[in-house]
Each structure stands twice: as structure tokens, then as C-alpha cells.
Amino acid sequence: MATTCVDTAITKAPGTSPGAIGLSILASPAAADTRLATAMESFLTSVPEIRLTQEGGADCDVVLVLARSLTSEVLGEMSALASAAENPEQCMVLVTAPIREHHLARAIACGVVSILPRHAITPRTMAQAVLASYCGRSILSDHVTRWLIDGARANYALMRSEFGLMPGGLTVRETEVLRLLSEGEDTAEIAERLHYSERTIKKIIQDLTSRLNLRNRAHAVSYALRAGAI
């Protein structure tokens, strides 16, 4: 199943060459996988789309993390590497044994976008996974994907029940106003629909655009759409 997930994601990856991707390999000392690192490095040097950089390269595009298992020590090394990154779009591809759910959030915070099963990896799938991740794809097993979905659902429920917030950090009232704006209604029409004064509607819009650093009403509606609030 894991191999199928990897192959499917790679197949759907963009077919165009992204150019020379700067790749750094981290063979974690905390869970050393030096044999795999040596094999992968030997193969990846022959891939024209990939340019290997020194380990821990702050400006590389992709960091390939190889670890026998994902532990707190390995996550600490990954976090330090992410903190030192000079490339704001740098991402990580993690190759390891099956991970535990409580490690997932921290791995993602480090920049991990793809997690590959160590037992099923080959040099070919590794190279293609690096290319796919750089081009905007994520390669994740079914159970990791489900963890992410369940986590997003739980976070949404918590934000709404505890703080009255919708996705994107919007309040329920702000969301209603933006939904009506997206439907083409003006301030007067929104005020009538929600039983507020026009002044209140204007203040709601002004407050949310200021708080979220949005340029104008159109930008606010676009933000709410991208966040999934409307």
C-alpha cells in the first residue's frame, strides 16, 4: 500500500523539469542511516535535475532526511536545520520507518512535505519524490493523510467552540459579512440582511482588513475563500 501511494503521487507530479534543484542530504546522527545515505548520494549525483549541496546547506531547495526511525532527537536536528534555512521555500523529504502520530505536527513545522517508507524506497523513487516535492506535491501514506484531516477537523471545532472563530481566524460575524460581499451585496444590503447599521458593517470590514493586513474588500473576500471560511 505504501509503495502504491508513492508511485501514484509521483505519477501525478508535474512532468516538466524544474531545473537544477539544490538538494542537501541529512543522515541523522541520532538515528544514523549512513548506508542508505551513501547509496542515495551515489545515485542522486547522476540525476541532471538535482544538484547536491553540502549537508545543512542553508540555501538549498530540498533537504532529504534519512533516519532509521523518527525520534525526538531527530526532530531536534530537523528543527535546527529549518531554523538556519535561508531559503524561505525550502522543504524536507523524510525517509524513515512508520512514524507516530504525535510526531507529525512537529515534522510538518520543520518543513516536511513528503514522508516516504524506508523499507520501500529505491533510488529511482527517491529522485522522483524529491522532484515532485519541489514542484509542489506531497507524498504521504493514507494513514498520515487521515491524521492531517482529523487534526484539521479537530482544530476547526476547537476554534469555533472555544473562540468563536472560523477558518482563517475570522469570527462568525465577519464570515457572514464576507460571504454576502462575495455574493455582490453592498454595505446597505448587508446591513439590512444582518440587522446591523451600515456603520457597524463598515467597522467590521475595517477591523478585519486591518487585523489580517488585507488591502481592501476584494482582498478580504479572496482571503476568506482561500481559507475555506466561505
DRENTI-598617 format. One record per residue (C-alpha): x, y, z; residue number from 1. Coordinates in nm, 3 decimals, m for minus. Example, Ala and Ser with C-alpha at 12.3 -4.5 7.8 and 13.67 -1.06 7.14 Angstrom:
<rs>
1.230 / m0.450 / 0.780 / 1
1.367 / m0.106 / 0.714 / 2
</rs>
This chain:
<rs>
0.000 / 0.000 / 0.000 / 1
0.278 / 0.246 / 0.092 / 2
0.464 / 0.183 / m0.233 / 3
0.142 / 0.234 / m0.432 / 4
0.083 / 0.572 / m0.262 / 5
0.435 / 0.685 / m0.350 / 6
0.406 / 0.570 / m0.712 / 7
0.066 / 0.739 / m0.753 / 8
0.186 / 1.073 / m0.617 / 9
0.498 / 1.062 / m0.832 / 10
0.293 / 0.980 / m1.143 / 11
0.078 / 1.289 / m1.082 / 12
0.379 / 1.516 / m1.034 / 13
0.448 / 1.784 / m1.298 / 14
0.636 / 1.640 / m1.593 / 15
0.840 / 1.948 / m1.673 / 16
1.195 / 1.971 / m1.550 / 17
1.225 / 2.224 / m1.265 / 18
1.592 / 2.285 / m1.339 / 19
1.880 / 2.220 / m1.103 / 20
1.731 / 2.162 / m0.759 / 21
1.968 / 2.229 / m0.471 / 22
1.949 / 1.916 / m0.252 / 23
2.109 / 1.858 / 0.087 / 24
2.113 / 1.513 / 0.250 / 25
2.084 / 1.483 / 0.627 / 26
2.171 / 1.137 / 0.756 / 27
2.068 / 1.197 / 1.113 / 28
2.341 / 1.112 / 1.367 / 29
2.062 / 1.049 / 1.618 / 30
1.929 / 0.762 / 1.406 / 31
2.213 / 0.702 / 1.164 / 32
2.128 / 0.558 / 0.824 / 33
2.466 / 0.610 / 0.665 / 34
2.445 / 0.309 / 0.432 / 35
2.124 / 0.437 / 0.277 / 36
2.269 / 0.788 / 0.260 / 37
2.575 / 0.664 / 0.072 / 38
2.363 / 0.471 / m0.178 / 39
2.127 / 0.761 / m0.237 / 40
2.405 / 1.017 / m0.273 / 41
2.581 / 0.797 / m0.528 / 42
2.266 / 0.774 / m0.740 / 43
2.144 / 1.132 / m0.699 / 44
2.472 / 1.275 / m0.830 / 45
2.380 / 1.123 / m1.167 / 46
2.040 / 1.295 / m1.184 / 47
2.076 / 1.610 / m1.402 / 48
1.782 / 1.791 / m1.236 / 49
1.943 / 1.763 / m0.892 / 50
2.248 / 1.946 / m0.763 / 51
2.385 / 1.812 / m0.435 / 52
2.499 / 2.072 / m0.184 / 53
2.685 / 2.034 / 0.142 / 54
2.491 / 1.885 / 0.433 / 55
2.290 / 2.150 / 0.609 / 56
2.304 / 2.389 / 0.312 / 57
2.100 / 2.687 / 0.430 / 58
2.006 / 2.793 / 0.078 / 59
1.918 / 2.453 / m0.069 / 60
1.572 / 2.386 / m0.211 / 61
1.509 / 2.042 / m0.063 / 62
1.653 / 1.865 / 0.241 / 63
1.645 / 1.487 / 0.226 / 64
1.628 / 1.348 / 0.580 / 65
1.727 / 0.983 / 0.621 / 66
1.664 / 0.821 / 0.959 / 67
1.604 / 0.466 / 1.073 / 68
1.323 / 0.599 / 1.293 / 69
1.175 / 0.939 / 1.374 / 70
1.260 / 1.030 / 1.733 / 71
1.263 / 1.349 / 1.938 / 72
1.638 / 1.373 / 1.877 / 73
1.595 / 1.351 / 1.501 / 74
1.318 / 1.612 / 1.514 / 75
1.552 / 1.836 / 1.710 / 76
1.813 / 1.813 / 1.434 / 77
1.548 / 1.885 / 1.171 / 78
1.422 / 2.185 / 1.367 / 79
1.772 / 2.329 / 1.397 / 80
1.825 / 2.285 / 1.024 / 81
1.493 / 2.453 / 0.944 / 82
1.574 / 2.745 / 1.175 / 83
1.904 / 2.802 / 0.994 / 84
1.747 / 2.792 / 0.647 / 85
1.800 / 3.100 / 0.431 / 86
1.568 / 2.980 / 0.154 / 87
1.208 / 3.061 / 0.260 / 88
1.071 / 2.795 / 0.022 / 89
1.296 / 2.516 / 0.144 / 90
1.112 / 2.190 / 0.212 / 91
1.202 / 1.849 / 0.353 / 92
1.152 / 1.494 / 0.231 / 93
1.163 / 1.246 / 0.519 / 94
1.259 / 0.881 / 0.469 / 95
1.209 / 0.673 / 0.781 / 96
1.023 / 0.387 / 0.943 / 97
0.649 / 0.437 / 1.009 / 98
0.608 / 0.748 / 1.222 / 99
0.390 / 0.809 / 1.525 / 100
0.100 / 1.050 / 1.506 / 101
0.228 / 1.275 / 1.785 / 102
0.545 / 1.343 / 1.583 / 103
0.359 / 1.458 / 1.271 / 104
0.285 / 1.819 / 1.365 / 105
0.644 / 1.889 / 1.462 / 106
0.775 / 1.729 / 1.143 / 107
0.546 / 1.949 / 0.935 / 108
0.657 / 2.255 / 1.131 / 109
1.013 / 2.173 / 1.024 / 110
0.908 / 2.189 / 0.660 / 111
0.839 / 1.824 / 0.583 / 112
0.609 / 1.789 / 0.280 / 113
0.666 / 1.423 / 0.193 / 114
0.716 / 1.117 / 0.413 / 115
0.843 / 0.800 / 0.246 / 116
0.863 / 0.448 / 0.389 / 117
1.225 / 0.347 / 0.437 / 118
1.159 / m0.019 / 0.363 / 119
1.010 / 0.053 / 0.019 / 120
1.240 / 0.328 / m0.107 / 121
1.458 / 0.290 / m0.416 / 122
1.700 / 0.539 / m0.574 / 123
1.455 / 0.599 / m0.860 / 124
1.155 / 0.670 / m0.639 / 125
1.373 / 0.886 / m0.415 / 126
1.485 / 1.108 / m0.703 / 127
1.131 / 1.138 / m0.835 / 128
0.998 / 1.213 / m0.486 / 129
1.247 / 1.498 / m0.449 / 130
1.139 / 1.641 / m0.786 / 131
0.770 / 1.600 / m0.702 / 132
0.809 / 1.768 / m0.362 / 133
1.000 / 2.059 / m0.512 / 134
0.726 / 2.104 / m0.774 / 135
0.454 / 2.140 / m0.510 / 136
0.345 / 1.782 / m0.450 / 137
0.321 / 1.599 / m0.118 / 138
0.379 / 1.225 / m0.096 / 139
0.207 / 1.086 / 0.211 / 140
0.063 / 0.750 / 0.305 / 141
m0.311 / 0.712 / 0.351 / 142
m0.293 / 0.700 / 0.731 / 143
m0.077 / 1.014 / 0.752 / 144
m0.323 / 1.195 / 0.527 / 145
m0.607 / 1.087 / 0.754 / 146
m0.420 / 1.215 / 1.061 / 147
m0.393 / 1.555 / 0.892 / 148
m0.763 / 1.562 / 0.805 / 149
m0.868 / 1.458 / 1.155 / 150
m0.635 / 1.719 / 1.304 / 151
m0.773 / 1.995 / 1.083 / 152
m1.129 / 1.897 / 1.177 / 153
m1.049 / 1.895 / 1.548 / 154
m0.874 / 2.232 / 1.525 / 155
m1.170 / 2.381 / 1.337 / 156
m1.413 / 2.256 / 1.602 / 157
m1.194 / 2.391 / 1.883 / 158
m1.152 / 2.734 / 1.727 / 159
m1.526 / 2.765 / 1.668 / 160
m1.645 / 2.635 / 2.005 / 161
m1.383 / 2.798 / 2.229 / 162
m1.309 / 3.123 / 2.048 / 163
m1.596 / 3.168 / 1.802 / 164
m1.351 / 3.169 / 1.513 / 165
m1.393 / 3.027 / 1.164 / 166
m1.108 / 2.915 / 0.933 / 167
m0.856 / 3.191 / 0.871 / 168
m0.906 / 3.341 / 1.217 / 169
m1.233 / 3.508 / 1.117 / 170
m1.524 / 3.547 / 1.354 / 171
m1.866 / 3.408 / 1.264 / 172
m1.995 / 3.762 / 1.211 / 173
m1.701 / 3.856 / 0.987 / 174
m1.757 / 3.540 / 0.786 / 175
m2.122 / 3.627 / 0.728 / 176
m2.030 / 3.976 / 0.610 / 177
m1.764 / 3.845 / 0.371 / 178
m1.998 / 3.578 / 0.237 / 179
m2.254 / 3.844 / 0.147 / 180
m1.982 / 4.063 / m0.005 / 181
m1.876 / 3.770 / m0.221 / 182
m2.236 / 3.744 / m0.344 / 183
m2.220 / 4.103 / m0.466 / 184
m2.422 / 4.275 / m0.195 / 185
m2.327 / 4.628 / m0.089 / 186
m2.296 / 4.770 / 0.261 / 187
m2.661 / 4.877 / 0.285 / 188
m2.789 / 4.539 / 0.169 / 189
m2.564 / 4.353 / 0.412 / 190
m2.673 / 4.576 / 0.699 / 191
m3.037 / 4.505 / 0.621 / 192
m2.981 / 4.129 / 0.591 / 193
m2.789 / 4.102 / 0.919 / 194
m2.994 / 4.363 / 1.107 / 195
m2.695 / 4.590 / 1.176 / 196
m2.633 / 4.952 / 1.095 / 197
m2.424 / 5.038 / 0.789 / 198
m2.168 / 5.191 / 1.024 / 199
m2.133 / 4.858 / 1.207 / 200
m2.081 / 4.670 / 0.880 / 201
m1.814 / 4.917 / 0.770 / 202
m1.638 / 4.882 / 1.106 / 203
m1.645 / 4.501 / 1.085 / 204
m1.480 / 4.517 / 0.743 / 205
m1.229 / 4.781 / 0.853 / 206
m1.131 / 4.585 / 1.165 / 207
m1.077 / 4.254 / 0.987 / 208
m0.879 / 4.406 / 0.699 / 209
m0.656 / 4.586 / 0.948 / 210
m0.608 / 4.282 / 1.174 / 211
m0.528 / 4.046 / 0.887 / 212
m0.328 / 4.303 / 0.688 / 213
m0.562 / 4.287 / 0.389 / 214
m0.568 / 4.563 / 0.128 / 215
m0.939 / 4.604 / 0.062 / 216
m1.275 / 4.427 / 0.048 / 217
m1.185 / 4.222 / m0.259 / 218
m0.866 / 4.105 / m0.090 / 219
m1.065 / 4.014 / 0.222 / 220
m1.313 / 3.807 / 0.022 / 221
m1.027 / 3.633 / m0.158 / 222
m0.861 / 3.558 / 0.177 / 223
m1.180 / 3.407 / 0.318 / 224
m1.226 / 3.191 / 0.008 / 225
m0.869 / 3.058 / 0.025 / 226
m0.906 / 2.987 / 0.396 / 227
m1.225 / 2.792 / 0.335 / 228
m1.434 / 3.022 / 0.553 / 229
m1.687 / 3.097 / 0.278 / 230
</rs>
